[in-house]
Amino acid sequence: MWPTASGLVVGLLYLAGGAVYRDRLQYLLGTWLALTSSAALFLHGAPLYWVLALAGGGSCLVAAALEPRRHAKALLARAS
């Protein structure tokens, strides 16, 4: 339960940050991390860690890839 609890806490922190700053990407990342960590509770042994590593870590990689695009779009909107 310990690995999934820490993933759930991180997901809830991202959810709170996304809600406070109205950052949709951060909010979606928090939702995904919280849901994945909660779903991983039903697994036992190695599959639990695989789900946390691939789904949790993969979502962070996707968010990191989308972040520069989001910043460029915001800068373009300010310039107009």
C-alpha positions as CSV (number, residue, x, y, z in Angstrom):
1,M,0.0,0.0,0.0
2,W,2.9,2.3,0.6
3,P,3.9,3.0,-3.1
4,T,0.3,3.6,-4.1
5,A,-0.3,5.9,-1.2
6,S,2.6,8.1,-2.2
7,G,1.3,8.2,-5.8
8,L,-2.1,9.2,-4.5
9,V,-0.7,12.0,-2.4
10,V,1.3,13.3,-5.4
11,G,-1.8,13.1,-7.6
12,L,-3.8,15.1,-5.1
13,L,-1.1,17.7,-4.9
14,Y,-1.1,18.1,-8.7
15,L,-4.9,18.2,-8.6
16,A,-4.8,21.0,-6.0
17,G,-2.1,22.9,-7.9
18,G,-4.1,22.6,-11.2
19,A,-7.2,23.9,-9.5
20,V,-5.5,26.8,-7.8
21,Y,-3.6,28.0,-10.9
22,R,-6.3,26.9,-13.4
23,D,-3.7,24.8,-15.2
24,R,-5.5,22.1,-17.1
25,L,-2.5,20.0,-17.8
26,Q,-1.5,19.9,-14.2
27,Y,-5.1,19.0,-13.2
28,L,-5.3,16.2,-15.7
29,L,-1.9,14.8,-14.6
30,G,-3.1,14.8,-11.0
31,T,-6.3,13.1,-11.9
32,W,-4.5,10.4,-13.9
33,L,-1.9,9.8,-11.1
34,A,-4.6,9.6,-8.4
35,L,-6.7,7.2,-10.5
36,T,-3.8,5.0,-11.5
37,S,-2.4,4.8,-8.0
38,S,-5.9,3.9,-6.6
39,A,-6.4,1.2,-9.3
40,A,-3.0,-0.3,-8.6
41,L,-4.1,-1.1,-5.1
42,F,-6.0,-4.1,-6.6
43,L,-2.8,-5.6,-8.0
44,H,-0.3,-7.7,-6.0
45,G,3.5,-8.1,-6.4
46,A,5.4,-6.9,-9.5
47,P,2.4,-5.8,-11.6
48,L,1.7,-3.1,-9.0
49,Y,5.1,-1.6,-9.6
50,W,4.8,-1.9,-13.4
51,V,1.5,0.0,-13.5
52,L,2.9,2.7,-11.3
53,A,6.1,3.0,-13.3
54,L,4.6,2.9,-16.8
55,A,1.3,4.7,-16.2
56,G,2.5,7.2,-13.6
57,G,6.0,7.8,-15.1
58,G,4.6,7.7,-18.6
59,S,2.1,10.4,-17.8
60,C,4.8,12.6,-16.4
61,L,6.8,12.2,-19.6
62,V,3.8,13.1,-21.7
63,A,3.1,16.2,-19.6
64,A,6.7,17.2,-19.9
65,A,6.5,16.9,-23.7
66,L,3.3,19.0,-23.9
67,E,4.4,21.7,-21.5
68,P,6.6,23.7,-24.0
69,R,3.8,23.7,-26.5
70,R,1.4,25.1,-24.0
71,H,3.8,27.8,-23.0
72,A,4.3,28.8,-26.7
73,K,0.6,29.0,-27.2
74,A,0.2,31.2,-24.1
75,L,3.0,33.5,-25.3
76,L,1.3,33.8,-28.7
77,A,-2.0,34.7,-27.1
78,R,-0.4,37.5,-25.1
79,A,1.4,38.9,-28.1
80,S,-1.9,39.2,-30.0
